[in-house]
Amino acid sequence: MTPSSLWSLFLVMTVAALAPIVSRLLPGRPPQVLFLIVGGVLIGPHVLGFAETVDIELLAGLGLGFLFLLAGYELDPALLREKAGTQALTAWAISAVVAVAVVGALEALGFVHAFVPISIALTTTALGTLLPILRDQGMLAGAFGRYIFAAGAVGELLPIVAISLFLGAYKTWWEALIIASIAGLALVLALLAKVLAGTKVAAIIGANKHATSQSTLRITVVLLVGLLLITEQFGIEAALGAFFAGMVLRRTAAEHPGELDEKLDAVGYGIFIPVFFVSSGMALDVRSIVENPLRLLVFFLLLLVVRGGPAMLVYRKSLALRQRFEMVFLTATALPMLVALSEIGTSSGVMMPENAAALVGAGVLSVAVFPFLASRLHRPVDAVEADVG
């Protein structure tokens, strides 16, 4: 590591250390993610120029991987078969249809050129980003927590699948087969864990999971990095691999729930994930946003209306009015996928740089504003029932 890289990493970790402290000191406790991003903007090349994104690219990539891994780890697949899951799928389908219509109109007006990336962007929900915020605010407990978790999981998983199908880098059938086999690989790994259960290998791993060797955690990191390595050449499909890796971990840890949680939180939220958010701020083209503020505002409102709006209709018989507004704000929160889609759009030449910057800026603003508004509306004692009045 060069002195320049070490200096950039030092500044990034300083921002990561200060963000939760600043968040706690301010009235209303704004989410620490906001300060991670703002800190990244300040130290990044577009403002003070103290640090470069290329210096922390590897760690930021691992942070994005951990973000999706933890989202997959938290997801109970059975949830998608419940009422909360079917309603989440319905809401996402409505968002997808509306997104296609709205972006089609914007393309006809010449406002956008990247039809597919922006359409997908308007259907995303940053479940991984929301998890620490929702935990801190106690919003994942009870029936409402299952509804928001299902909506977030669908809003994170289906856009990844859509990207794999419509924006993947593969050009031949065998490369497409590799993408499709990611889920199969996850199932094979889960089956392997069951086969090894009760063997001497499993006993050794279990005996050392709390010792200095931390076998379980090390194997988790190997699984994550291995899936990211396999899917590296396909870009954002790496997120799909990380998501399935999390689902594998959930299945393999089913007999001892909670044992991995604290360790994954410590490594993910303690080190890698903050680096990703600071890196996102460093990469934000502030000058382009300042020169085209209307574009940011348009994308920000579209996230709210296109992704969040269907919640008011779909959950009208399941959630009270206050909770439906919470769902609107939370499902409209997006960032990691917007960063990835902007990179895909600009690298392929179909997305205008000013729209890429505005889209990421809208994601940053959604993370800063929407969860805060939802937390102000949240009432722990609210009953999950329809607001028929």
QUIWO-V894750 format. One record per pair of residues at least 24 apart in sequence whose ideal C-beta (glycine too) atoms are under 6 Angstrom apart, sorted by the first residue. I is the first residue (numbers start at 1). J is the second residue. D is the distance in whole Angstrom. If there is no record, write none. Layout:
# QUIWO-V894750
i = <I:I>
j = <J:J>
d = <D:D>
This chain:
# QUIWO-V894750
i = <5:8:8:8:8:9:11:11:11:12:12:12:15:15:16:30:31:31:33:33:34:36:36:36:37:37:37:37:40:40:40:41:41:44:46:46:53:53:53:56:56:59:60:60:60:62:63:63:63:63:64:64:65:65:65:66:66:66:67:67:67:68:68:68:68:69:69:69:69:70:71:71:71:72:72:72:73:73:73:75:79:84:84:84:85:87:88:88:88:89:90:91:91:91:92:92:94:95:95:95:95:96:98:99:99:112:113:114:114:114:116:117:117:117:120:120:121:121:122:122:122:123:124:124:124:124:125:125:125:125:126:126:126:126:127:127:127:129:129:130:133:137:139:143:144:144:148:151:155:159:160:160:163:164:164:167:168:169:169:179:182:182:182:183:186:186:189:190:190:193:217:236:280:284:285:288:288:289:289:292:295:296:296:296:299:299:299:300:300:303:303:303:304:307:307:308:317:319:320:320:320:321:322:323:325:326:326:326:329:329:329:330:332:333:333:333:333:334:334:335:335:338>
j = <55:51:52:55:56:56:43:50:51:56:275:278:39:278:274:372:133:371:277:367:368:274:277:278:277:280:281:364:278:281:282:281:284:282:285:286:279:282:283:275:279:275:275:276:279:272:272:273:275:276:276:336:224:228:242:268:272:273:128:273:336:128:239:242:243:224:242:245:246:268:127:128:156:243:246:247:246:249:250:153:150:146:147:150:150:314:150:151:154:154:314:310:311:314:154:158:310:123:306:307:310:123:306:123:306:355:350:345:350:351:166:341:344:345:159:162:338:341:302:306:307:159:155:159:334:337:152:155:156:331:333:334:335:336:152:153:156:335:367:333:371:375:378:384:323:384:330:331:331:337:239:240:236:237:240:344:234:234:235:237:240:241:244:244:244:248:248:248:251:252:263:340:339:360:357:354:357:357:361:354:358:358:361:362:358:359:362:362:365:332:334:366:332:331:332:332:386:384:382:385:387:387:377:382:377:374:377:378:370:373:374:374:370:366:367:370:371:363:366:363:367:363>
d = <4:4:6:4:6:6:5:6:5:6:6:5:3:5:4:6:5:6:6:5:4:6:4:5:6:6:4:5:4:2:4:4:5:3:6:5:6:5:5:6:6:5:5:5:4:5:4:5:5:3:5:6:5:5:4:4:5:5:4:6:6:6:5:4:5:5:5:5:4:5:5:4:6:4:3:5:4:5:5:5:5:5:5:4:5:5:4:4:4:6:5:4:6:4:5:6:4:5:6:5:6:5:5:5:5:6:6:4:4:4:5:4:6:4:5:5:5:5:6:4:6:6:6:5:4:4:5:3:6:5:5:5:5:6:3:6:4:6:6:6:5:5:5:4:6:5:6:5:6:6:5:5:5:5:6:6:6:5:6:6:6:5:6:6:4:5:5:5:4:4:5:5:6:6:4:5:4:5:5:5:4:4:4:5:5:5:4:4:5:5:6:5:5:6:5:3:4:6:6:6:5:4:6:6:6:4:5:6:4:5:4:5:5:5:6:5:6:5:6:4:5:4>
